[in-house]
Amino acid sequence: MVINVIIKNLEELLSHGNVKGREIVIDIIEHSLREANSYNLTKKLVRYKNGILKIKSLSYDLSKVNHIYVIGAGKNSTFIAAALEEILGNRINEGVIIEKKGWGCKTEKIPIIEGGHPLPDENGLKGTEEIIRIAERTKKGDLVFVCITGGCTALTLLPPKDLSLEDVRAVSDLLLKSGAPIEDINTVRKHLSRIGGGKLSILLHPAEIISLIVVDEVAGLPWGPTVPDATTFSDAIKVLKKYDLWDKVPDSVRKYFEKADPNEETPNVSDFKRVGVKVHNLILANNEVICKAAEERARKLGINAAILSTTMEGEAKEVGIVLASIAKEIEKGNRPFKAPCVLIAGGETTVTIQGEAGEGGRNQELALAAATKISGSKNIVITSIGTDGTDGPTDIAGAIVDGYTADRAKNIGIDIFEHLKKHNSSYVFKQLEDAIYTNPTGTNLMDLMVIYIGK
């Protein structure tokens, strides 16, 4: 597989503003996304030669393996499946991958079902039913690869029999607009899923499971439908009450949680041991991988670089202002670092929506807020992107801003503060030609923020 240019509108992004700084930041982002591509990472991790399959410390003589299955879900999960196809070829007996509609890459043998994200749809449910069908036919002596990337939970949100697709869509929508971090959102969603929170591992038993996981949660730990779950129905209720959603979710969902069947609880570590589940939950990549790639690229360009955090959280506007403030301090007083330098951060911010909202996403909102703080600077460029190539419910990956952004907006009659208030950042960046569009990135490692401070 040839990984082509990832950022589609390079010429547009480099046609104005602080061109030198933009070139540096975009070069770093492009390189980092290539390094973190799940296809490339899978090819490095999984080796097959002379009938022996090796993954990290695991080793399998495939002459002793009956069937090999490849299943999974998530944004760009198809890149993992495509790599496994190239490595294992005809040794793969069957599989299915649920990919976000219009995203990912093609596979030769493994069927792809495109589902809805961030809200589940009928296609995602059909794909999940197909995963369950395959799981139910696995036996001892079989090997199952599970490809897990961010978006897996939404794409596989097949509800229990007492609930409908409309029920789980409504809950998902409320959670996404609440400003809750993804960990809290998934605490609820995996208790509304037939395979979430470790249930898939129970279904796949007694086959051996190898999960290749692209981690898109700040904790940086393995997660997904093959990982044992420490949360409970009670925790899910607490999350809904914490964000004042308990009285807003459908009545059917409240009744389901209140009368929760213990047999429907997500399995924990003790349950896995009791059943005898044999699963290897392997991290293919996390946010640290892409942040380190960015740091290394900056240094190869001859620029001092520092990773501020790989666990950045908080309201997107506020994080944008903080990052911009640090950049200004460096520009003004060469502290805590000397210019020229590159600052790198990763994580996942949130946007809390109350009432009607425009079009945007957390990365665009972060960048727009930062633009208000660095207005007039001739040295600072800030960008923030969703590493999966999408930011919120848009086709935009993120945005780039510099010291000229605020004045350019003002000159064409755009009030940045008003659009920030309305969460309408996409409109601003489309008008300024500062929205970043990508081809499929092949990864999903939360967000990447790159700040360049020149001198």
N, C-alpha and C positions, 0 to 999 in steps of 0.2 A: 504494500500500500504506500502510495506517495502522498505525503502530507503537504498540500499546496499552501499558498499564502492564506493565513487565517483571517487577518483584518481586511475586509473587502474594500473599504473606502479610504485607503491610505492617502491617495492624492488629494482628496477633499480635506482631510484632517490636517494636511501639511501645507495648505494653500494660504494660511493666514496666521496671525498671532505670533507667539514666540516659536518660530519654526525650528530653531536649533534645539530648544528644550523639548519640543514635541517629538522631533526625530529620535532623541535619546529615549524618551519614555516609551514611545511606540515600539522601538527596536527591542527594548527590554521585555515588553508585554508579549510581542510576537514570539520571541525566543523562548520565553517561559512557558507559553501555551504549547509550543512544540515539544518541549522537554517533558511536559506533564501529560502528553497524549496517552490515553489508556491503551491504545494499540501498541505503541512503542514499549510502554512499561510492562505489558503482558508478555511481549516477545522476550524481554530481558528476564522476566521472572520464571516463565514456564519453558522448560527444555525437554525435547523428546529426541532420543537418539538410540538406535539399535534396540528398539523395543522397550527402552527404559524411560519412564517419564519422571522428571525431577522438578519439584517446586519448592524452593527454599530447602529445608532439611528433609522434606518428604520425598520418597522414592517409590515408584510402582513399576513392577514388571507387568506390562499390559497384556502379556499372554495369559495372565492369571485374572484379568478383569473381564467380566462378562459383557457388560454394556456400558457405554459412556454417554451421558446426557449433558446437554448444555442448556440451562434455563436462566432467566433473569429479567431484570427490569430497571429502568432508570434512564435519565437523560444521558445520551452517548454510551449507554451500556452495549450497544451494537459494536462498538470498537473493540471491546474485550472479546466478544463472541467472534468477530472477524479474525482476530489474532489466534484464538483457539482453533478455529477452522484451519488456518494456515499451518499451525503446529501439528494438529492431530489428524487432519484430513478425513479419510473414510473411517477412521476409528470412532468417530462420533456417530452414534446410532439415531439419535433423535434430540429435538430441543425446540425451544421457542423463546423469543425475546420480546418484551414489551417496551417499545421506544416512544418517546414523545413525538407526536404528529409533526411530520416535516423535518425531523431532526435525525442525527446519527449517520450511519453509513450502511452500505449494502453488505449482505452476507451471501455466500454461495449456496449453502445448504440449509442453514437454520432459518426457519420462518420468522418473520418479523411482524408483529401486530402493533400498529400505531394507536396509542391511547391519548386521552386528554390529560393535560397538566397545565396549571396546578390543581384544577378541579377534575375529579374522576369522571369518566364517561362509559358508555356501553361497551366500546371497544376494549377499554382497559379491563372491564369485568370479564369479557369473553377471553381475553388473554390470560387472566388469572385462573379462569376455569380450565384453560388448556394446561397451565402449569400444574394445577391440582391433578388433572387427568394423568399427566406424565409421572407425577410424584407417586400416585397410587399404584403404578405398575412397576416401580423400582423394587429390586430385591437385593438380598445379601450378595456381595460379589460385584455389584454395580458401582460405578463411580459417577458422581453428579457434580458438575461445575455449576456454580450459581454466580452470575454476574450482577453485582449490586452497585448502583450509583445513585446519586441524589435524584429525587423524584420517584424512586421505587415505591415509596409508601402511597403516594397519590395514584400512581399508575396501577397499583394492585389492590385498590381499596374495595375489594369484593365484600359487601356487608353480610352479616349473619342473617339467617332466614327471617328474623323479626323486623328487619329494617330494609329500606329501599335505597336505590341509587340517589334519589332526591334527598333522602334523609342525610346521607353521608356527605353529599355535595353541600348541603346547607351548613352543616357543622364545619366543614373544611373552609368554606367561604368566610364564616364568622371568625374562625381562628386566624386566618390569613390577614384579615383586616384589623385584628385586635392589637397587633404589635407584639404578640407573644413570640419568643424565640422558637426555633425549629424543634428543640428538644421537648418543649411543652406541647407544641402542636402534635408531634408524633406520639406523645404519651396518650393523647386522646385517640388519634387515628388508628394506632395499632390495636386498640381495644374495640375498634369498629371493623376490623379486618379478619377474614378467615385464615389468612396466612401470615399476618404481621406478628411482630414480637416473639419470634422463635417458633411459631406454629409450623412454618414450612419445614424446619428440621425434623419435627415430629412426624410430619406427613412423609418425608423422604426416608425415614428409618425403615429397614435396616441397611440401606445403601450408605456408602461412605460419601461425605460431602466436602467439597473444596469450594469455599466462597471467596471470590476475588472482589474485594470491597474498596471502592473509591469513597473515602470518608468526606462527607460534606457537613459535619457537625463540629462545633467549636471544641468539644471535648477531645476530638481526634481519635476516638476509640472505635473499634468495629461496631457496626450497627446493622439493622436490617432484619429480614424475616428468618434468617438462620441463626441469629444470635439470641441467647437466653435473655429474658427480660426481667428486670427487678421491679418494674412498676406494676400497679394493680388497677382494678376498676375504681377503687377508692381514690387513687392518685389522679385518674382521668377526671373524676367529678371535681376534685380540688382545683384542677387546672381551669375547668369551665367556670367555676365560681370565682377563681382568682381574677379572671378577666371579665367578670360580670356577664357571662354568656349562658349560665345555667338556665335562666328563664327565657332565653332567646332561641335556644335550640328546639327542634321539633319535639312535641310531646312524646312521640314514639321513642326518641333517643333517651329522654329523661327516664321513661319507664324501663327501657332496656338496661340502663345503668343501675337504676334503683333495685331491680329484680335480677341483678347479674347472676348468671349461673356459674358456680365455681368451676364447672367443667369447661367453660368458655374462657377462663382466665389464661393470660399469656404464660407460657411455661418459663420457669426460672432455672437456675443452674441445677438445683436439686432434682427438678423434673427431668432434665436432660440426663442426669446420672441414673435416675430410676429407670428410665426407658432404655438407656444404653446408646443414646445418640452418639454417632461418630462424626464430628464436624470439625473442620479446620477453617476458622474465620481469619483469613489473611488480608492484611491491609495492602492494597496495591499502591495507593497514594493517599496523602492527606494534604492539608493546606501548607504544611511545612515544606513539602516537596517543591511546590511552585514558588514559594517565597525564596527558598534557597537558590532555585534556578534564576530568579530575578536578581538576587544578590550577586551571584557568580557572573551573570552577564554584564552587570554594571561595572564590576571590577575588571572584566576583560576589555571594557571600553575605556579603561583607565580612570574610572570615577570611584571615589570612596563610597561605600554603601553600608547601610545598617538596616537590619530587620527590627522594626519597633515592636511588632506583635504578630502572632499567628492565631490569636484568639480574640480579635477585635469584635466587640459587641456594643450595643447601645443604639439610641435613636440616630438615624442616618444624618440628619441635619447637624446634630451636636458633634458627631464624630468628624464630619467634614470641617467644621469650624476649628476643632481641636487640632486636626492635622495641618490645616492652613496656618494656625497660630504657631505651631512648631516650626513650620517652614519659614515664616516671617522672622522668627527669633534667630534662625540660622542666617537668614539674609541680612538682618540688622546687626547682630552681635557675634556671629560665628559660634553660637552655643545652642545646643550641646554638641554640635558637630561643625566642622569648618566647611564652607562652600569652596568649590563645587562638591555636591554630594547627592546621593540618591537615598531616599527613605522608602522602606517597603513595609507594608502591613497586609495582613490577611485576616479573614474571619467572616462574620455575617452580621450586618447591622439590621435594624428593623425600621419600618415606617408605620406609625400608628395613625389610622384613618378614622376620623369622626365625621359622619355625614358624607356628603357627596365629594368625590375626588376626581381629578383629571387623570391624565395618562402619565405614568412614570414608573420608577422602580427605585430601590434603595441606593443603588450605585449612582444613578443620575441625580437623585436628591442630595446625596453626599457631595457630589461634585459641584452642584449648583450652589449649595450653601458655602462650600469652600471658595467659590468664585467671588462671593461678596466680601470675603475676608482678605483676599490677595489682590483686590482691585488696585491697579496702578503699578504693580510690581513688574519689573522688566526681567526678572530672573527665575520666577517660580512657575512650574507646570505641574498640575495635579490630575491624575486620572484614576478612575475606579471602575472595574468591570466585574460582571458575573462570569466566572471562568467557564461556565457551560455555554456562554454565548447569548444568554437571555437575562434580562433584568426586569423582574416583576412580570406582569402580564403583557409584555411588549416584545417586539422583535429586535430591540436594541440591546446590545451587550452592556453598555455603560456610556461614559462620556469623558471628555478631556477639557480642561479649563486652564487658563493662564491669567496673567495680570491684565490682559486686554479684554477678557470675556465680558465683564460687567459693563464696560463702556460700549462695546459692540452691541450688546443687548439694548442699552439705553438709547443708542443712536437709531435703532429701528423701532423704537416705541415699546419695548418689552420691559415690564416692571418685574424684575427677578423676585423680589420679596413677595409680590402678589401671587406669582406662580408657585413659589415655595409653599405659601400658605394653602394653596389649592392642590398641592401634590401633583402639579402639572409640569414636571420637569422635561418630559419628552418634547412637548411643544417648543420649549425654549431651545433645546439642543438641535432639533430639526431645523429651526429657523437660522441658527448660527452655524449649521453644518459641523457641529461638534459631537454629534451622536456617533458612537462606535458600533459598526455592524461587522459581524464575523460570519465566516463559513462555520460549519460544525467544528467545534474545538477538540472533540474527542476526550473531553474530561469534564469534571464537575467537582471542583474543590473549593466551593464557596466563592468568596470575592477576593480580588487582588487589587491593592491600592499602591500606586507608584508615584512618588513625588520627587521631582528634580529641582534642586536649588543651584542655579549657576552664580556666576559673579562677574 
